[in-house]
Amino acid sequence: MNRKFSVFFLVIVGFIAGIFFITSGASFLGRGDLAGTASDAAIVSSQTSSELSRTRIPSGNNFSDIFISVAESINPMVVQIHSERMVDIRNPFSGSPFEEFFRRPDDKPQFRRSSALGSGLVIREDGYIITNNHVIADAEDLTVTFLDGRELDAEVVGSDAASDIAVIRVKEVGLPALSIDNTATVRVGEWVLAFGSPLADDLGNTVTSGIVSAVRRTSRRLSTLNLYASFIQTDAAINPGNSGGPLVNLDGQLVGINSAIYSQSGGSQGIGFAIPAEVVRNVAMQLIKSGTVSRGGLGVRFAEVSRSLAEVLGVPLGAAQITEVVRNSVADRSGIKEGDVITAVDGKQLRNSNELRTIVGNRLPGDRLVLSVVRDGTKSEIDVILGDLSVYAETEPDNPDVEEKPDDDMDSDVLGFTIGKLTNQIRAQLGLSGASIEGVVITDIDEGSSAFRNADLQQGDVILSLNGISISSPGDFMDAYRALDPGKTFLIQVTRSSGGRLQKFYTALTRPKM
């Protein structure tokens, strides 16, 4: 009995001693904070110690101290910008990227003189301030208010509407400034702080926090706000008035300049957009140096790749198809041809066709790029030395509408659309009266069809050819179509009228199996 008790006693003592050794040893080695909670244990089990040291967020007051430190450092560099201008009193967001989101079709402008509010960031101690172009556009008077209450008049150094960046200056030296060279590469999930003056004068130097929700955001709609920025998306609260303020990381480095929100209410709904720091730096440096901005250009027009065409060619949906090559342009001399599909630039795959514009437009004339191109199913690399965008233009079409359905339609409803003759009346409706174009017009389309959803065809599109066979009448189209085997995928060339310009592109359709 005594022996059993002694053994039991030794086991208990050993167990207690082991626990003491583990906990005290962990504290001695500086890892006691890893032996605490269940969540910490879960992290340790899935990460190495080196990975943990890079990703673990400080807890408690330490984390708050980081936010406080960044806010105290950046706030003196952030200013309110007051502009006097004539505005449309029926749309409170007139003159800003929010204007179109809140415009009603029946709105008729009624102007009056008004004050507008925005934000800015001091980027040089001798008074240079960066902001959004829409903050200062059409302003007759500019006043800048600093954190300490000082108000100074400002003048415009230069502005660039295409990138929504402007530089203004006050006559002052020795200002606290955040160098635009002090920038950082941003990652999805990273903590960021947004600074500015949301909504009203008395809310100046507000700071909000959030994470980077997404990067490289481009789309047709976002292109109406900014042609040359692949936006950073953040859920840090951004509201009208925040425009032009900085978005910084927890190291106090500039990540971007707050520019716009996506909202159905006019206030922040957690979808804010900032112009990336590299775009800001490129434009601001040129504006300070010369007052103007030069951009690289290829000399092409392009469009997105439809889902069906992407499947046929084996290219990503984000690729850009070349619909026109300007004669004697950089693209022409480099061997780029109509119908080529660009999938990547300098090895970086395009996520959206609009990225072709943003990448090329943020390089300088004379810069070298390597384009990854697919032509007739063959992949190749093409080196180009960029020209000047003032000579060339990369564009993509908007969507036209056809108000009336023409007579003499021929039914090709099995494909999900009907076609008709390209009459003089239809030419006038589509803005083709002076164009030497032959084809057939899509007079109606089923929005549930593959032609609409996957091939991106629309009412008003004009079909020029089918598998290389020119089309000049509905009969031509149906003859070429009926010659195809059931289940056969074929290419059609389409032209689309938008804003007085014609855009040609290719897409793919499949003849249904009987």
C-alpha positions in Angstrom: 0.0 0.0 0.0 2.8 2.4 0.9 4.6 1.5 -2.3 1.6 2.2 -4.4 1.1 5.5 -2.6 4.7 6.5 -3.2 4.5 5.7 -6.9 1.2 7.7 -7.2 2.8 10.6 -5.2 5.9 10.7 -7.5 3.7 10.7 -10.6 1.7 13.7 -9.3 4.8 15.6 -8.4 6.4 14.9 -11.8 3.2 16.0 -13.6 3.1 19.3 -11.6 6.9 19.8 -12.1 6.4 19.3 -15.9 3.7 21.9 -16.1 5.9 24.3 -14.1 8.9 23.6 -16.4 6.9 24.2 -19.6 5.3 27.5 -18.5 8.4 28.9 -16.8 10.6 27.8 -19.7 8.4 29.4 -22.2 8.5 32.7 -20.3 12.3 32.4 -19.9 12.6 31.9 -23.7 10.4 34.9 -24.4 7.6 32.7 -25.8 5.2 32.7 -22.8 2.7 34.6 -24.9 2.4 31.6 -27.2 1.4 29.2 -24.5 -1.7 31.0 -23.4 -5.0 30.9 -25.3 -6.6 28.3 -27.5 -6.5 30.7 -30.5 -2.8 31.2 -30.1 -2.3 27.5 -30.0 -4.3 27.1 -33.2 -2.0 29.7 -34.9 1.1 28.0 -33.7 -0.1 24.6 -35.0 -0.5 26.0 -38.5 2.4 28.4 -38.8 6.1 28.3 -38.3 7.6 30.6 -35.7 9.1 32.8 -38.4 5.8 33.1 -40.2 4.1 33.9 -36.9 6.5 36.7 -36.2 5.6 38.3 -39.5 1.9 38.0 -39.3 0.8 38.2 -35.7 -0.9 41.4 -34.8 0.0 43.2 -31.5 -2.7 42.8 -28.9 -4.4 45.2 -26.5 -2.9 48.6 -26.0 0.1 47.8 -28.3 -2.2 47.7 -31.3 -4.0 50.9 -30.3 -0.6 52.6 -29.9 0.2 51.9 -33.5 -2.9 53.5 -34.7 -2.4 56.5 -32.4 1.2 56.9 -33.5 0.3 56.9 -37.2 -2.6 59.3 -36.7 -0.4 61.8 -34.7 2.3 61.6 -37.4 0.1 62.0 -40.5 -2.6 64.4 -39.3 -0.4 67.5 -39.4 0.3 66.8 -43.1 -3.4 66.6 -44.0 -5.3 69.7 -45.0 -8.8 70.8 -45.8 -9.3 72.4 -49.2 -12.1 74.9 -49.7 -13.0 75.8 -53.3 -15.4 78.4 -54.6 -17.1 77.4 -57.8 -20.4 77.5 -59.7 -22.3 74.3 -59.1 -25.6 72.6 -60.1 -27.8 73.0 -57.1 -30.1 70.1 -58.1 -27.2 67.6 -57.7 -25.2 68.1 -54.4 -22.3 66.0 -55.9 -21.9 68.1 -59.0 -18.3 68.2 -60.1 -17.3 65.1 -58.3 -17.0 61.4 -59.2 -20.3 60.9 -57.3 -22.2 63.1 -59.7 -23.4 60.5 -62.2 -24.4 58.1 -59.4 -27.0 60.6 -58.1 -28.1 62.3 -61.3 -31.8 61.9 -62.3 -32.7 61.7 -66.0 -35.0 64.7 -65.8 -32.4 66.9 -64.0 -31.9 70.3 -65.6 -28.9 72.2 -64.3 -29.5 75.2 -62.1 -26.3 77.0 -61.1 -25.2 79.1 -58.2 -21.9 80.1 -56.6 -21.0 77.6 -53.8 -18.2 76.4 -51.6 -16.9 72.8 -52.0 -14.8 70.8 -49.6 -12.1 68.3 -50.2 -8.8 67.1 -48.6 -5.2 67.1 -49.5 -1.8 65.9 -48.4 1.4 68.0 -48.1 4.1 66.2 -50.0 6.9 68.8 -49.8 7.9 71.1 -47.0 7.9 74.1 -49.4 4.1 74.0 -49.8 3.3 71.5 -52.5 0.0 69.6 -51.8 -1.6 66.8 -53.7 -5.3 66.3 -54.0 -7.9 65.0 -56.5 -8.6 67.0 -59.7 -12.3 66.9 -59.0 -11.7 68.7 -55.7 -10.2 71.8 -57.4 -11.7 71.6 -60.9 -13.3 74.9 -62.1 -12.4 76.5 -58.8 -12.1 80.3 -58.8 -10.6 80.5 -55.3 -8.8 77.9 -53.2 -8.1 78.1 -49.5 -6.2 75.5 -47.5 -6.8 75.0 -43.7 -4.1 73.2 -41.6 -4.5 71.2 -38.5 -3.3 74.1 -36.3 -6.1 76.3 -37.8 -4.0 78.4 -40.2 -5.7 79.3 -43.5 -3.7 80.0 -46.6 -4.6 80.8 -50.2 -3.4 78.2 -52.7 -2.8 78.2 -56.5 -3.0 75.3 -58.9 0.4 74.0 -60.1 -1.1 71.4 -62.5 -4.0 69.0 -62.8 -4.7 65.9 -64.8 -8.4 65.0 -65.2 -7.7 61.6 -66.7 -6.1 60.3 -63.5 -8.0 62.7 -61.2 -4.8 64.0 -59.7 -3.9 67.7 -59.0 -1.1 69.5 -57.3 -1.6 72.9 -55.6 0.8 75.1 -53.6 0.7 77.5 -50.7 3.4 80.1 -50.1 4.8 78.5 -46.9 8.0 76.6 -46.0 8.9 74.3 -43.2 5.7 72.4 -43.4 5.4 68.8 -42.2 5.2 66.6 -45.3 4.9 63.0 -46.4 7.2 62.3 -49.3 5.5 60.6 -52.2 8.7 58.5 -52.4 7.7 57.0 -49.0 5.2 54.5 -50.6 4.6 50.9 -50.1 3.3 47.9 -52.0 -0.2 47.1 -50.7 -1.7 43.7 -50.1 -5.3 42.5 -49.7 -6.1 42.2 -46.0 -3.6 44.8 -44.9 -4.7 47.4 -42.3 -4.9 51.0 -43.6 -6.0 54.4 -42.3 -7.9 57.0 -44.3 -7.5 60.7 -43.5 -9.6 63.6 -44.6 -12.5 66.0 -44.0 -15.7 64.0 -44.5 -19.0 65.8 -45.3 -18.4 69.1 -43.4 -15.8 71.7 -42.3 -16.1 70.8 -38.6 -15.1 67.2 -39.3 -11.6 68.0 -40.5 -8.7 65.7 -40.0 -10.8 62.7 -39.4 -9.1 59.3 -39.4 -10.9 56.0 -40.1 -9.5 52.5 -40.2 -10.1 49.4 -42.3 -8.4 46.9 -44.5 -7.5 46.7 -48.2 -10.5 44.8 -49.7 -9.1 44.4 -53.2 -6.4 45.8 -55.5 -6.2 46.3 -59.3 -9.9 47.3 -59.5 -10.9 48.4 -63.0 -14.1 48.3 -65.0 -16.0 50.3 -67.5 -17.8 52.2 -64.8 -14.7 52.9 -62.8 -13.0 54.1 -66.0 -15.5 56.9 -66.1 -14.0 58.1 -62.8 -10.3 57.5 -63.7 -8.8 56.2 -67.0 -5.4 55.5 -65.6 -5.8 54.0 -62.1 -6.4 50.4 -61.2 -8.0 51.3 -57.9 -7.3 50.1 -54.4 -10.6 49.1 -52.7 -10.9 49.6 -49.0 -13.6 49.3 -46.3 -12.2 52.2 -44.3 -15.0 54.8 -44.2 -14.6 57.3 -47.0 -17.2 60.0 -47.7 -17.6 63.1 -49.9 -15.0 65.5 -48.5 -12.4 62.7 -48.0 -11.4 63.0 -51.6 -7.8 63.9 -51.9 -6.8 62.7 -48.5 -4.2 60.0 -48.0 -4.6 56.3 -47.4 -1.6 55.0 -45.4 -0.5 51.7 -43.9 0.5 51.1 -40.3 4.1 52.1 -41.1 2.9 55.6 -42.0 3.7 55.0 -45.7 1.5 56.4 -48.5 -0.7 53.6 -50.0 -3.0 55.8 -52.1 -5.1 58.9 -52.4 -8.8 58.6 -51.5 -10.8 59.3 -54.6 -14.4 57.8 -54.7 -17.0 55.6 -53.2 -19.6 53.2 -54.5 -22.8 54.1 -52.7 -26.5 54.0 -53.0 -27.1 56.4 -50.2 -24.4 59.0 -50.7 -22.5 57.9 -47.6 -19.9 55.3 -47.0 -21.1 51.7 -47.4 -17.7 50.2 -47.0 -16.7 50.4 -50.7 -14.2 53.1 -51.1 -11.6 53.5 -53.8 -8.1 55.1 -53.7 -5.7 55.9 -56.5 -2.5 53.8 -56.0 0.6 55.6 -54.7 2.6 54.7 -57.8 0.1 56.4 -60.1 0.0 59.4 -57.7 3.8 59.7 -57.7 4.1 59.4 -61.5 1.5 62.1 -62.1 2.5 64.5 -59.3 6.2 64.5 -60.2 5.3 65.4 -63.8 2.9 68.1 -62.8 5.4 69.7 -60.5 8.1 69.5 -63.1 6.2 70.7 -66.2 2.6 71.2 -65.3 1.5 68.5 -67.8 1.5 64.7 -67.9 3.0 62.5 -70.7 1.9 59.0 -71.1 3.0 56.0 -73.1 0.9 54.9 -76.0 0.7 51.9 -78.3 -1.6 53.1 -81.1 -4.4 50.5 -80.7 -8.1 50.3 -79.9 -9.1 47.3 -77.8 -12.1 45.5 -76.3 -12.7 42.9 -73.7 -12.8 39.2 -74.6 -16.1 37.5 -74.4 -16.5 34.3 -72.4 -17.1 32.3 -75.6 -14.1 33.7 -77.4 -11.9 33.1 -74.3 -12.9 29.5 -74.4 -12.1 29.1 -78.1 -8.7 30.8 -77.9 -7.8 29.5 -74.5 -7.1 32.9 -73.1 -8.1 34.4 -69.7 -11.3 36.5 -69.5 -9.2 39.6 -68.5 -7.3 39.6 -71.8 -7.7 42.5 -74.3 -8.4 41.9 -77.9 -7.0 44.4 -80.4 -9.8 45.7 -82.6 -7.8 48.3 -84.5 -4.2 49.2 -85.1 -3.4 52.8 -86.0 -1.3 52.8 -89.2 2.4 53.6 -88.7 1.9 53.5 -84.9 4.2 51.8 -82.4 1.9 48.8 -82.4 1.9 48.7 -86.2 5.7 48.9 -86.5 6.0 46.2 -83.8 3.9 43.7 -85.6 0.7 43.8 -83.6 -2.3 43.0 -85.7 -6.1 43.4 -85.5 -7.5 40.3 -83.8 -4.4 39.8 -81.6 -5.3 39.1 -77.9 -3.0 40.5 -75.3 -3.0 38.4 -72.1 -0.1 39.9 -70.1 2.2 42.9 -69.9 5.8 42.4 -68.7 4.7 39.0 -67.4 1.8 40.3 -65.4 -1.5 38.7 -66.5 -4.3 41.2 -67.2 -7.2 40.8 -64.8 -9.4 43.1 -66.9 -9.0 44.4 -70.4 -8.9 48.0 -69.0 -5.6 47.2 -67.3 -4.0 47.4 -70.7 -4.8 51.1 -70.6 -3.7 51.7 -67.0 -0.4 49.9 -67.4 0.6 51.5 -70.7 -0.7 54.9 -69.6 1.3 55.0 -66.5 4.6 54.4 -68.4 6.5 57.1 -70.2 7.0 57.5 -74.0 10.2 55.6 -74.8 9.7 52.9 -72.1 10.0 49.3 -73.2 7.2 46.7 -72.6 6.9 43.0 -73.4 3.4 42.0 -74.5 2.2 38.4 -74.3 0.1 37.9 -77.4 -2.1 35.1 -78.7 -2.7 35.0 -82.5 -4.5 32.2 -84.2 -4.0 30.0 -81.2 -0.2 30.7 -81.1 1.4 32.4 -78.2 4.3 34.9 -78.6 6.1 37.8 -77.0 6.3 41.2 -78.7 8.7 43.9 -77.5 7.5 47.5 -78.0 9.0 50.9 -77.3 6.1 53.1 -76.3 5.1 56.2 -78.2 3.2 59.2 -76.9 -0.4 58.8 -75.9 -1.1 62.3 -77.2 -0.8 60.8 -80.7 -2.4 57.4 -79.9 -5.4 56.4 -77.8 -6.4 53.1 -76.2 -10.2 53.0 -76.0 -13.0 50.6 -75.5 -16.7 50.9 -76.6 -19.7 51.7 -74.6 -23.0 50.0 -75.2 -25.3 51.6 -77.9 -29.1 51.4 -77.9 -31.4 50.9 -80.9 -34.7 52.7 -80.4 -36.7 51.0 -83.2 -36.8 47.5 -84.6 -36.3 47.6 -88.4 -38.4 45.9 -91.0 -37.5 42.8 -92.9 -36.0 40.9 -90.0 -34.7 37.4 -90.7 -35.1 35.0 -87.9 -31.9 33.5 -86.5 -33.6 33.0 -83.1 -32.0 29.6 -82.6 -28.8 31.6 -81.7 -30.8 33.9 -79.3 -31.0 36.9 -81.6 -32.6 38.2 -84.8 -30.8 40.0 -87.6 -32.0 42.5 -90.2 -30.9 44.6 -93.1 -28.6 47.5 -92.4 -31.0 50.1 -93.9 -30.3 53.8 -94.2 -32.7 54.4 -91.2 -30.7 52.0 -89.1 -27.4 53.5 -90.2 -28.6 56.9 -89.1 -29.8 55.5 -85.7 -26.4 53.9 -85.1 -24.3 56.8 -86.4 -23.1 54.9 -89.4 -24.4 57.2 -92.1 -21.0 58.3 -93.3 -19.3 54.9 -92.8 -18.6 52.4 -95.6 -19.7 49.4 -93.6 -21.6 46.4 -94.9 -23.2 43.8 -92.6 -26.3 42.8 -90.8 -27.6 44.4 -87.6 -28.8 42.6 -84.5 -32.3 43.9 -84.1 -33.3 42.0 -81.0 -31.5 39.7 -78.6 -32.6 37.4 -75.8 -30.7 38.5 -72.6 -30.9 34.9 -71.3 -29.1 33.5 -74.4 -25.5 32.5 -74.7 -25.0 35.1 -77.4 -25.8 37.8 -74.8 -24.3 36.3 -71.7 -21.2 34.6 -73.1 -20.5 36.2 -76.5 -21.3 39.8 -75.2 -23.5 40.6 -78.3 -26.0 43.4 -78.0 -28.9 44.9 -79.8 -27.5 47.3 -82.4 -24.3 45.4 -83.1 -23.4 45.0 -86.8 -22.0 41.6 -87.9 -19.4 42.0 -90.6 -18.1 38.5 -91.2 -18.6 34.9 -90.2 -15.4 32.7 -90.1 -13.8 35.2 -92.5 -16.7 35.3 -94.9 -17.9 38.8 -95.5 -21.6 39.4 -94.7 -23.6 42.1 -96.5 -27.2 40.8 -96.0 -29.2 38.5 -93.7 -29.1 35.9 -96.5 -25.3 35.9 -96.5 -25.3 35.3 -92.8 -27.8 32.5 -92.9 -26.0 30.8 -95.9 -22.7 30.9 -94.1 -24.4 29.7 -90.8 -26.2 26.8 -92.4 -23.0 25.6 -94.0 -21.6 24.9 -90.5 -21.8 21.5 -89.0 -24.1 21.2 -85.9 -22.0 21.8 -82.7 -19.4 23.8 -84.7 -17.9 26.9 -83.0 -17.4 29.9 -85.3 -16.0 33.4 -85.1 -17.9 36.5 -86.1 -16.5 40.0 -86.5 -18.7 42.8 -85.1 -18.7 46.6 -85.2 -20.3 48.6 -82.5 -21.0 52.4 -82.6 -20.3 54.3 -79.4 -20.1 58.1 -79.0 -19.6 58.7 -82.7 -16.8 56.1 -83.0 -16.8 52.6 -84.3 -15.2 49.7 -82.5 -14.6 46.4 -84.1 -14.1 43.1 -82.2 -14.4 39.4 -82.5 -16.5 36.9 -80.5 -17.5 33.3 -80.8 -20.8 31.4 -81.2 -21.7 27.8 -81.5 -24.3 26.3 -83.8 -26.5 24.1 -81.6 -26.5 20.4 -82.2 -29.7 19.1 -83.7 
